[in-house]
Amino acid sequence: MIATAPHTLIGAPRLGFEHLLLGDLRELLDEHPGRERDRWLLATLDMLLVFRPRASQIYLPVIPRESNLGVSDIPISFEKLQRLRDRVAHRAPYEALGQELAVDLREYFEGTAARFSTSLLVG
């Protein structure tokens, strides 16, 4: 069962929260496999999927507003997030999919860092 997000997190304040969850997911995917990690992966994926816009198949994370960098153009597939969540929940092998998602997240965060350094040089 997927968790539901508190009403206070839906809307504008979720932008920074969403970014933090992606960072948590990236760190979890780098940790040593085990039941504890699987529990945290499941909880993190549940929260990310709660925020999914129903009309979209692509998850386009938003960089937090305080960074003044705008919207990320590096998409993450909802399908991958959902498939990973299902595999973790059903204790099916998920390492290959987890590694694929880890690469997507690395690209997302490297893109975020590049924009941040560019904005520092310009600003």
Phi and psi in radians as a Rosetta constraint file:
Dihedral C 1 N 2 CA 2 C 2 CIRCULARHARMONIC -1.457 0.35
Dihedral N 2 CA 2 C 2 N 3 CIRCULARHARMONIC 2.387 0.35
Dihedral C 2 N 3 CA 3 C 3 CIRCULARHARMONIC -1.178 0.35
Dihedral N 3 CA 3 C 3 N 4 CIRCULARHARMONIC 2.773 0.35
Dihedral C 3 N 4 CA 4 C 4 CIRCULARHARMONIC -1.900 0.35
Dihedral N 4 CA 4 C 4 N 5 CIRCULARHARMONIC 2.607 0.35
Dihedral C 4 N 5 CA 5 C 5 CIRCULARHARMONIC -1.518 0.35
Dihedral N 5 CA 5 C 5 N 6 CIRCULARHARMONIC 2.437 0.35
Dihedral C 5 N 6 CA 6 C 6 CIRCULARHARMONIC -1.049 0.35
Dihedral N 6 CA 6 C 6 N 7 CIRCULARHARMONIC 2.551 0.35
Dihedral C 6 N 7 CA 7 C 7 CIRCULARHARMONIC -1.004 0.35
Dihedral N 7 CA 7 C 7 N 8 CIRCULARHARMONIC -0.479 0.35
Dihedral C 7 N 8 CA 8 C 8 CIRCULARHARMONIC -1.228 0.35
Dihedral N 8 CA 8 C 8 N 9 CIRCULARHARMONIC -0.297 0.35
Dihedral C 8 N 9 CA 9 C 9 CIRCULARHARMONIC -1.655 0.35
Dihedral N 9 CA 9 C 9 N 10 CIRCULARHARMONIC -0.180 0.35
Dihedral C 9 N 10 CA 10 C 10 CIRCULARHARMONIC -1.520 0.35
Dihedral N 10 CA 10 C 10 N 11 CIRCULARHARMONIC 2.255 0.35
Dihedral C 10 N 11 CA 11 C 11 CIRCULARHARMONIC 2.027 0.35
Dihedral N 11 CA 11 C 11 N 12 CIRCULARHARMONIC -2.693 0.35
Dihedral C 11 N 12 CA 12 C 12 CIRCULARHARMONIC -0.998 0.35
Dihedral N 12 CA 12 C 12 N 13 CIRCULARHARMONIC -0.746 0.35
Dihedral C 12 N 13 CA 13 C 13 CIRCULARHARMONIC -1.097 0.35
Dihedral N 13 CA 13 C 13 N 14 CIRCULARHARMONIC -0.302 0.35
Dihedral C 13 N 14 CA 14 C 14 CIRCULARHARMONIC -1.240 0.35
Dihedral N 14 CA 14 C 14 N 15 CIRCULARHARMONIC -0.297 0.35
Dihedral C 14 N 15 CA 15 C 15 CIRCULARHARMONIC -1.031 0.35
Dihedral N 15 CA 15 C 15 N 16 CIRCULARHARMONIC -0.846 0.35
Dihedral C 15 N 16 CA 16 C 16 CIRCULARHARMONIC -1.217 0.35
Dihedral N 16 CA 16 C 16 N 17 CIRCULARHARMONIC -0.642 0.35
Dihedral C 16 N 17 CA 17 C 17 CIRCULARHARMONIC -1.101 0.35
Dihedral N 17 CA 17 C 17 N 18 CIRCULARHARMONIC -0.749 0.35
Dihedral C 17 N 18 CA 18 C 18 CIRCULARHARMONIC -1.063 0.35
Dihedral N 18 CA 18 C 18 N 19 CIRCULARHARMONIC -0.764 0.35
Dihedral C 18 N 19 CA 19 C 19 CIRCULARHARMONIC -1.089 0.35
Dihedral N 19 CA 19 C 19 N 20 CIRCULARHARMONIC -0.745 0.35
Dihedral C 19 N 20 CA 20 C 20 CIRCULARHARMONIC -1.111 0.35
Dihedral N 20 CA 20 C 20 N 21 CIRCULARHARMONIC -0.722 0.35
Dihedral C 20 N 21 CA 21 C 21 CIRCULARHARMONIC -1.090 0.35
Dihedral N 21 CA 21 C 21 N 22 CIRCULARHARMONIC -0.685 0.35
Dihedral C 21 N 22 CA 22 C 22 CIRCULARHARMONIC -1.116 0.35
Dihedral N 22 CA 22 C 22 N 23 CIRCULARHARMONIC -0.672 0.35
Dihedral C 22 N 23 CA 23 C 23 CIRCULARHARMONIC -1.135 0.35
Dihedral N 23 CA 23 C 23 N 24 CIRCULARHARMONIC -0.725 0.35
Dihedral C 23 N 24 CA 24 C 24 CIRCULARHARMONIC -1.092 0.35
Dihedral N 24 CA 24 C 24 N 25 CIRCULARHARMONIC -0.750 0.35
Dihedral C 24 N 25 CA 25 C 25 CIRCULARHARMONIC -1.067 0.35
Dihedral N 25 CA 25 C 25 N 26 CIRCULARHARMONIC -0.752 0.35
Dihedral C 25 N 26 CA 26 C 26 CIRCULARHARMONIC -1.052 0.35
Dihedral N 26 CA 26 C 26 N 27 CIRCULARHARMONIC -0.782 0.35
Dihedral C 26 N 27 CA 27 C 27 CIRCULARHARMONIC -1.141 0.35
Dihedral N 27 CA 27 C 27 N 28 CIRCULARHARMONIC -0.727 0.35
Dihedral C 27 N 28 CA 28 C 28 CIRCULARHARMONIC -1.091 0.35
Dihedral N 28 CA 28 C 28 N 29 CIRCULARHARMONIC -0.683 0.35
Dihedral C 28 N 29 CA 29 C 29 CIRCULARHARMONIC -1.173 0.35
Dihedral N 29 CA 29 C 29 N 30 CIRCULARHARMONIC -0.364 0.35
Dihedral C 29 N 30 CA 30 C 30 CIRCULARHARMONIC -1.543 0.35
Dihedral N 30 CA 30 C 30 N 31 CIRCULARHARMONIC -0.204 0.35
Dihedral C 30 N 31 CA 31 C 31 CIRCULARHARMONIC -1.362 0.35
Dihedral N 31 CA 31 C 31 N 32 CIRCULARHARMONIC 2.870 0.35
Dihedral C 31 N 32 CA 32 C 32 CIRCULARHARMONIC -1.164 0.35
Dihedral N 32 CA 32 C 32 N 33 CIRCULARHARMONIC 2.309 0.35
Dihedral C 32 N 33 CA 33 C 33 CIRCULARHARMONIC -1.046 0.35
Dihedral N 33 CA 33 C 33 N 34 CIRCULARHARMONIC 2.556 0.35
Dihedral C 33 N 34 CA 34 C 34 CIRCULARHARMONIC 3.003 0.35
Dihedral N 34 CA 34 C 34 N 35 CIRCULARHARMONIC 3.008 0.35
Dihedral C 34 N 35 CA 35 C 35 CIRCULARHARMONIC -1.101 0.35
Dihedral N 35 CA 35 C 35 N 36 CIRCULARHARMONIC -0.676 0.35
Dihedral C 35 N 36 CA 36 C 36 CIRCULARHARMONIC -1.096 0.35
Dihedral N 36 CA 36 C 36 N 37 CIRCULARHARMONIC -0.807 0.35
Dihedral C 36 N 37 CA 37 C 37 CIRCULARHARMONIC -1.070 0.35
Dihedral N 37 CA 37 C 37 N 38 CIRCULARHARMONIC -0.732 0.35
Dihedral C 37 N 38 CA 38 C 38 CIRCULARHARMONIC -1.065 0.35
Dihedral N 38 CA 38 C 38 N 39 CIRCULARHARMONIC -0.686 0.35
Dihedral C 38 N 39 CA 39 C 39 CIRCULARHARMONIC -1.099 0.35
Dihedral N 39 CA 39 C 39 N 40 CIRCULARHARMONIC -0.747 0.35
Dihedral C 39 N 40 CA 40 C 40 CIRCULARHARMONIC -1.216 0.35
Dihedral N 40 CA 40 C 40 N 41 CIRCULARHARMONIC -0.671 0.35
Dihedral C 40 N 41 CA 41 C 41 CIRCULARHARMONIC -1.032 0.35
Dihedral N 41 CA 41 C 41 N 42 CIRCULARHARMONIC -0.814 0.35
Dihedral C 41 N 42 CA 42 C 42 CIRCULARHARMONIC -1.061 0.35
Dihedral N 42 CA 42 C 42 N 43 CIRCULARHARMONIC -0.790 0.35
Dihedral C 42 N 43 CA 43 C 43 CIRCULARHARMONIC -1.126 0.35
Dihedral N 43 CA 43 C 43 N 44 CIRCULARHARMONIC -0.730 0.35
Dihedral C 43 N 44 CA 44 C 44 CIRCULARHARMONIC -1.178 0.35
Dihedral N 44 CA 44 C 44 N 45 CIRCULARHARMONIC -0.786 0.35
Dihedral C 44 N 45 CA 45 C 45 CIRCULARHARMONIC -1.103 0.35
Dihedral N 45 CA 45 C 45 N 46 CIRCULARHARMONIC -0.689 0.35
Dihedral C 45 N 46 CA 46 C 46 CIRCULARHARMONIC -1.005 0.35
Dihedral N 46 CA 46 C 46 N 47 CIRCULARHARMONIC -0.802 0.35
Dihedral C 46 N 47 CA 47 C 47 CIRCULARHARMONIC -1.169 0.35
Dihedral N 47 CA 47 C 47 N 48 CIRCULARHARMONIC -0.687 0.35
Dihedral C 47 N 48 CA 48 C 48 CIRCULARHARMONIC -1.113 0.35
Dihedral N 48 CA 48 C 48 N 49 CIRCULARHARMONIC -0.701 0.35
Dihedral C 48 N 49 CA 49 C 49 CIRCULARHARMONIC -1.273 0.35
Dihedral N 49 CA 49 C 49 N 50 CIRCULARHARMONIC -0.435 0.35
Dihedral C 49 N 50 CA 50 C 50 CIRCULARHARMONIC -1.074 0.35
Dihedral N 50 CA 50 C 50 N 51 CIRCULARHARMONIC -0.598 0.35
Dihedral C 50 N 51 CA 51 C 51 CIRCULARHARMONIC -1.491 0.35
Dihedral N 51 CA 51 C 51 N 52 CIRCULARHARMONIC 0.015 0.35
Dihedral C 51 N 52 CA 52 C 52 CIRCULARHARMONIC -1.062 0.35
Dihedral N 52 CA 52 C 52 N 53 CIRCULARHARMONIC 2.174 0.35
Dihedral C 52 N 53 CA 53 C 53 CIRCULARHARMONIC -1.166 0.35
Dihedral N 53 CA 53 C 53 N 54 CIRCULARHARMONIC 2.212 0.35
Dihedral C 53 N 54 CA 54 C 54 CIRCULARHARMONIC -1.062 0.35
Dihedral N 54 CA 54 C 54 N 55 CIRCULARHARMONIC -0.482 0.35
Dihedral C 54 N 55 CA 55 C 55 CIRCULARHARMONIC -1.500 0.35
Dihedral N 55 CA 55 C 55 N 56 CIRCULARHARMONIC -0.165 0.35
Dihedral C 55 N 56 CA 56 C 56 CIRCULARHARMONIC -1.879 0.35
Dihedral N 56 CA 56 C 56 N 57 CIRCULARHARMONIC 2.465 0.35
Dihedral C 56 N 57 CA 57 C 57 CIRCULARHARMONIC -1.706 0.35
Dihedral N 57 CA 57 C 57 N 58 CIRCULARHARMONIC -0.236 0.35
Dihedral C 57 N 58 CA 58 C 58 CIRCULARHARMONIC -1.931 0.35
Dihedral N 58 CA 58 C 58 N 59 CIRCULARHARMONIC 2.330 0.35
Dihedral C 58 N 59 CA 59 C 59 CIRCULARHARMONIC -1.634 0.35
Dihedral N 59 CA 59 C 59 N 60 CIRCULARHARMONIC 1.990 0.35
Dihedral C 59 N 60 CA 60 C 60 CIRCULARHARMONIC -1.918 0.35
Dihedral N 60 CA 60 C 60 N 61 CIRCULARHARMONIC 1.603 0.35
Dihedral C 60 N 61 CA 61 C 61 CIRCULARHARMONIC -1.038 0.35
Dihedral N 61 CA 61 C 61 N 62 CIRCULARHARMONIC 2.593 0.35
Dihedral C 61 N 62 CA 62 C 62 CIRCULARHARMONIC -1.890 0.35
Dihedral N 62 CA 62 C 62 N 63 CIRCULARHARMONIC 2.301 0.35
Dihedral C 62 N 63 CA 63 C 63 CIRCULARHARMONIC -1.279 0.35
Dihedral N 63 CA 63 C 63 N 64 CIRCULARHARMONIC 2.400 0.35
Dihedral C 63 N 64 CA 64 C 64 CIRCULARHARMONIC -0.922 0.35
Dihedral N 64 CA 64 C 64 N 65 CIRCULARHARMONIC 2.513 0.35
Dihedral C 64 N 65 CA 65 C 65 CIRCULARHARMONIC -1.038 0.35
Dihedral N 65 CA 65 C 65 N 66 CIRCULARHARMONIC -0.614 0.35
Dihedral C 65 N 66 CA 66 C 66 CIRCULARHARMONIC -1.113 0.35
Dihedral N 66 CA 66 C 66 N 67 CIRCULARHARMONIC -0.291 0.35
Dihedral C 66 N 67 CA 67 C 67 CIRCULARHARMONIC -1.432 0.35
Dihedral N 67 CA 67 C 67 N 68 CIRCULARHARMONIC -0.252 0.35
Dihedral C 67 N 68 CA 68 C 68 CIRCULARHARMONIC 0.973 0.35
Dihedral N 68 CA 68 C 68 N 69 CIRCULARHARMONIC 0.578 0.35
Dihedral C 68 N 69 CA 69 C 69 CIRCULARHARMONIC -1.814 0.35
Dihedral N 69 CA 69 C 69 N 70 CIRCULARHARMONIC -0.166 0.35
Dihedral C 69 N 70 CA 70 C 70 CIRCULARHARMONIC 1.478 0.35
Dihedral N 70 CA 70 C 70 N 71 CIRCULARHARMONIC -2.763 0.35
Dihedral C 70 N 71 CA 71 C 71 CIRCULARHARMONIC -1.586 0.35
Dihedral N 71 CA 71 C 71 N 72 CIRCULARHARMONIC 2.413 0.35
Dihedral C 71 N 72 CA 72 C 72 CIRCULARHARMONIC -1.223 0.35
Dihedral N 72 CA 72 C 72 N 73 CIRCULARHARMONIC 2.505 0.35
Dihedral C 72 N 73 CA 73 C 73 CIRCULARHARMONIC -1.835 0.35
Dihedral N 73 CA 73 C 73 N 74 CIRCULARHARMONIC 0.271 0.35
Dihedral C 73 N 74 CA 74 C 74 CIRCULARHARMONIC -1.815 0.35
Dihedral N 74 CA 74 C 74 N 75 CIRCULARHARMONIC 1.809 0.35
Dihedral C 74 N 75 CA 75 C 75 CIRCULARHARMONIC -1.396 0.35
Dihedral N 75 CA 75 C 75 N 76 CIRCULARHARMONIC 2.660 0.35
Dihedral C 75 N 76 CA 76 C 76 CIRCULARHARMONIC -2.163 0.35
Dihedral N 76 CA 76 C 76 N 77 CIRCULARHARMONIC 2.248 0.35
Dihedral C 76 N 77 CA 77 C 77 CIRCULARHARMONIC -1.248 0.35
Dihedral N 77 CA 77 C 77 N 78 CIRCULARHARMONIC 2.241 0.35
Dihedral C 77 N 78 CA 78 C 78 CIRCULARHARMONIC -1.079 0.35
Dihedral N 78 CA 78 C 78 N 79 CIRCULARHARMONIC -0.600 0.35
Dihedral C 78 N 79 CA 79 C 79 CIRCULARHARMONIC -1.044 0.35
Dihedral N 79 CA 79 C 79 N 80 CIRCULARHARMONIC -0.731 0.35
Dihedral C 79 N 80 CA 80 C 80 CIRCULARHARMONIC -1.131 0.35
Dihedral N 80 CA 80 C 80 N 81 CIRCULARHARMONIC -0.758 0.35
Dihedral C 80 N 81 CA 81 C 81 CIRCULARHARMONIC -1.067 0.35
Dihedral N 81 CA 81 C 81 N 82 CIRCULARHARMONIC -0.778 0.35
Dihedral C 81 N 82 CA 82 C 82 CIRCULARHARMONIC -1.164 0.35
Dihedral N 82 CA 82 C 82 N 83 CIRCULARHARMONIC -0.760 0.35
Dihedral C 82 N 83 CA 83 C 83 CIRCULARHARMONIC -1.105 0.35
Dihedral N 83 CA 83 C 83 N 84 CIRCULARHARMONIC -0.735 0.35
Dihedral C 83 N 84 CA 84 C 84 CIRCULARHARMONIC -1.111 0.35
Dihedral N 84 CA 84 C 84 N 85 CIRCULARHARMONIC -0.760 0.35
Dihedral C 84 N 85 CA 85 C 85 CIRCULARHARMONIC -1.035 0.35
Dihedral N 85 CA 85 C 85 N 86 CIRCULARHARMONIC -0.790 0.35
Dihedral C 85 N 86 CA 86 C 86 CIRCULARHARMONIC -1.131 0.35
Dihedral N 86 CA 86 C 86 N 87 CIRCULARHARMONIC -0.719 0.35
Dihedral C 86 N 87 CA 87 C 87 CIRCULARHARMONIC -1.153 0.35
Dihedral N 87 CA 87 C 87 N 88 CIRCULARHARMONIC -0.721 0.35
Dihedral C 87 N 88 CA 88 C 88 CIRCULARHARMONIC -1.110 0.35
Dihedral N 88 CA 88 C 88 N 89 CIRCULARHARMONIC -0.798 0.35
Dihedral C 88 N 89 CA 89 C 89 CIRCULARHARMONIC -1.090 0.35
Dihedral N 89 CA 89 C 89 N 90 CIRCULARHARMONIC -0.609 0.35
Dihedral C 89 N 90 CA 90 C 90 CIRCULARHARMONIC -1.696 0.35
Dihedral N 90 CA 90 C 90 N 91 CIRCULARHARMONIC 0.158 0.35
Dihedral C 90 N 91 CA 91 C 91 CIRCULARHARMONIC 0.938 0.35
Dihedral N 91 CA 91 C 91 N 92 CIRCULARHARMONIC 0.655 0.35
Dihedral C 91 N 92 CA 92 C 92 CIRCULARHARMONIC -1.597 0.35
Dihedral N 92 CA 92 C 92 N 93 CIRCULARHARMONIC 2.740 0.35
Dihedral C 92 N 93 CA 93 C 93 CIRCULARHARMONIC -1.023 0.35
Dihedral N 93 CA 93 C 93 N 94 CIRCULARHARMONIC 2.301 0.35
Dihedral C 93 N 94 CA 94 C 94 CIRCULARHARMONIC -2.411 0.35
Dihedral N 94 CA 94 C 94 N 95 CIRCULARHARMONIC 0.090 0.35
Dihedral C 94 N 95 CA 95 C 95 CIRCULARHARMONIC -1.051 0.35
Dihedral N 95 CA 95 C 95 N 96 CIRCULARHARMONIC -0.732 0.35
Dihedral C 95 N 96 CA 96 C 96 CIRCULARHARMONIC -1.115 0.35
Dihedral N 96 CA 96 C 96 N 97 CIRCULARHARMONIC -0.782 0.35
Dihedral C 96 N 97 CA 97 C 97 CIRCULARHARMONIC -1.153 0.35
Dihedral N 97 CA 97 C 97 N 98 CIRCULARHARMONIC -0.671 0.35
Dihedral C 97 N 98 CA 98 C 98 CIRCULARHARMONIC -1.081 0.35
Dihedral N 98 CA 98 C 98 N 99 CIRCULARHARMONIC -0.705 0.35
Dihedral C 98 N 99 CA 99 C 99 CIRCULARHARMONIC -1.169 0.35
Dihedral N 99 CA 99 C 99 N 100 CIRCULARHARMONIC -0.671 0.35
Dihedral C 99 N 100 CA 100 C 100 CIRCULARHARMONIC -1.097 0.35
Dihedral N 100 CA 100 C 100 N 101 CIRCULARHARMONIC -0.756 0.35
Dihedral C 100 N 101 CA 101 C 101 CIRCULARHARMONIC -1.199 0.35
Dihedral N 101 CA 101 C 101 N 102 CIRCULARHARMONIC -0.612 0.35
Dihedral C 101 N 102 CA 102 C 102 CIRCULARHARMONIC -1.075 0.35
Dihedral N 102 CA 102 C 102 N 103 CIRCULARHARMONIC -0.665 0.35
Dihedral C 102 N 103 CA 103 C 103 CIRCULARHARMONIC -1.137 0.35
Dihedral N 103 CA 103 C 103 N 104 CIRCULARHARMONIC -0.774 0.35
Dihedral C 103 N 104 CA 104 C 104 CIRCULARHARMONIC -1.018 0.35
Dihedral N 104 CA 104 C 104 N 105 CIRCULARHARMONIC -0.760 0.35
Dihedral C 104 N 105 CA 105 C 105 CIRCULARHARMONIC -1.186 0.35
Dihedral N 105 CA 105 C 105 N 106 CIRCULARHARMONIC -0.672 0.35
Dihedral C 105 N 106 CA 106 C 106 CIRCULARHARMONIC -1.068 0.35
Dihedral N 106 CA 106 C 106 N 107 CIRCULARHARMONIC -0.778 0.35
Dihedral C 106 N 107 CA 107 C 107 CIRCULARHARMONIC -1.080 0.35
Dihedral N 107 CA 107 C 107 N 108 CIRCULARHARMONIC -0.712 0.35
Dihedral C 107 N 108 CA 108 C 108 CIRCULARHARMONIC -1.065 0.35
Dihedral N 108 CA 108 C 108 N 109 CIRCULARHARMONIC -0.859 0.35
Dihedral C 108 N 109 CA 109 C 109 CIRCULARHARMONIC -1.258 0.35
Dihedral N 109 CA 109 C 109 N 110 CIRCULARHARMONIC -0.558 0.35
Dihedral C 109 N 110 CA 110 C 110 CIRCULARHARMONIC -1.163 0.35
Dihedral N 110 CA 110 C 110 N 111 CIRCULARHARMONIC -0.669 0.35
Dihedral C 110 N 111 CA 111 C 111 CIRCULARHARMONIC -1.117 0.35
Dihedral N 111 CA 111 C 111 N 112 CIRCULARHARMONIC -0.686 0.35
Dihedral C 111 N 112 CA 112 C 112 CIRCULARHARMONIC -1.118 0.35
Dihedral N 112 CA 112 C 112 N 113 CIRCULARHARMONIC -0.787 0.35
Dihedral C 112 N 113 CA 113 C 113 CIRCULARHARMONIC -1.136 0.35
Dihedral N 113 CA 113 C 113 N 114 CIRCULARHARMONIC -0.695 0.35
Dihedral C 113 N 114 CA 114 C 114 CIRCULARHARMONIC -1.103 0.35
Dihedral N 114 CA 114 C 114 N 115 CIRCULARHARMONIC -0.749 0.35
Dihedral C 114 N 115 CA 115 C 115 CIRCULARHARMONIC -1.128 0.35
Dihedral N 115 CA 115 C 115 N 116 CIRCULARHARMONIC -0.665 0.35
Dihedral C 115 N 116 CA 116 C 116 CIRCULARHARMONIC -1.138 0.35
Dihedral N 116 CA 116 C 116 N 117 CIRCULARHARMONIC -0.788 0.35
Dihedral C 116 N 117 CA 117 C 117 CIRCULARHARMONIC -1.158 0.35
Dihedral N 117 CA 117 C 117 N 118 CIRCULARHARMONIC -0.628 0.35
Dihedral C 117 N 118 CA 118 C 118 CIRCULARHARMONIC -1.131 0.35
Dihedral N 118 CA 118 C 118 N 119 CIRCULARHARMONIC -0.724 0.35
Dihedral C 118 N 119 CA 119 C 119 CIRCULARHARMONIC -1.184 0.35
Dihedral N 119 CA 119 C 119 N 120 CIRCULARHARMONIC -0.528 0.35
Dihedral C 119 N 120 CA 120 C 120 CIRCULARHARMONIC -1.198 0.35
Dihedral N 120 CA 120 C 120 N 121 CIRCULARHARMONIC -0.668 0.35
Dihedral C 120 N 121 CA 121 C 121 CIRCULARHARMONIC -1.209 0.35
Dihedral N 121 CA 121 C 121 N 122 CIRCULARHARMONIC -0.688 0.35
Dihedral C 121 N 122 CA 122 C 122 CIRCULARHARMONIC -1.301 0.35
Dihedral N 122 CA 122 C 122 N 123 CIRCULARHARMONIC -0.751 0.35
